[in-house]
Amino acid sequence: MAKAATHQEANLQPGEPGIWITCARHQESKAAREIGVLFAEKKDGDDDEDADDIEAAIKKEVEALNANRKGTDGGHNMTPLKMNVDCLMFVKTKPPIDPVAFVRRIVEDAKFASETGQMKCRYVNRLTPVSVTGKATEQGLEAVAREALAPFFDLSGKKAGLETSKTETEGGNEAADTKANEVGSEEKPSNEAAQSTEKGFTFAIRPSVRNNSSLKRDVVINTIAMLINDERHKVNLTSPDKVILVDVYQKVCGISVVDGDWEELKRYNLTELYGQGQGSKEKEKEKEKDGATGGGSD
């Protein structure tokens, strides 16, 4: 399965949502195998598969990949692609898979893993969901941002009239709050699904640019920030309600909106989450040992 997955090379095209995956250097094949098993398990909604079930999942993934090679999808809605960059893979998704919700299930599972035996991935590092993709141009980025952000933000534009700097949205001191929000009779956002804008989500923008020299980080940040009504939605770098993940790779840019605990969940890095769970378990054992031996200060 690993060999099949990593040998399926294809260019990522605009309009293809999915999941970015980083892995340990020179371990792409092993990481691809782990991803095949993990994704098959989560896709089926069964977190308690035994060894036979995992073997069946691997077989199903291989059959699906073979079907793709023959020009059919075989009912397969997750397709791994090999990127021409070390330690990087991409898995294309199709409905009903929602990349954000799918990744969320995986990282929550990893967060509560408390024993080494529960680790399902040793070579896979970070998972980054991508809800909407488009061309990696300023116009393409704006179009992708409007589609991805519409369910969460009022996109009637920046009101303060000042260009948002990198320090305001990505690092440094947070900009001071502007005057109190007075919506009054302003025109309603064009997106009907944006009733959530009434909540006034705070946000942070986290861009990643790989193998692309045309879209700079500052351009990415400012293009997105200028779309958002900053009287309703404030920048919050320490504890945002929502984190806007922006990934630019070669000629494709992608965006997703995830919950504000992205940092708490180790930026969706499975290796760190598994390590965190194992560390907590070891601390509990130490406490139990101290209690049993009457440890403490004299």
Beta strands, then each sheet from edge to edge (+ up, - down):
strand 1: 18-23
strand 2: 78-82
strand 3: 88-93
strand 4: 124-130
strand 5: 132-135
strand 6: 203-210
strand 7: 242-249
strand 8: 252-259
sheet 1: 2+ 3- 1+ 4-
sheet 2: 5+ 8- 7+ 6+
end
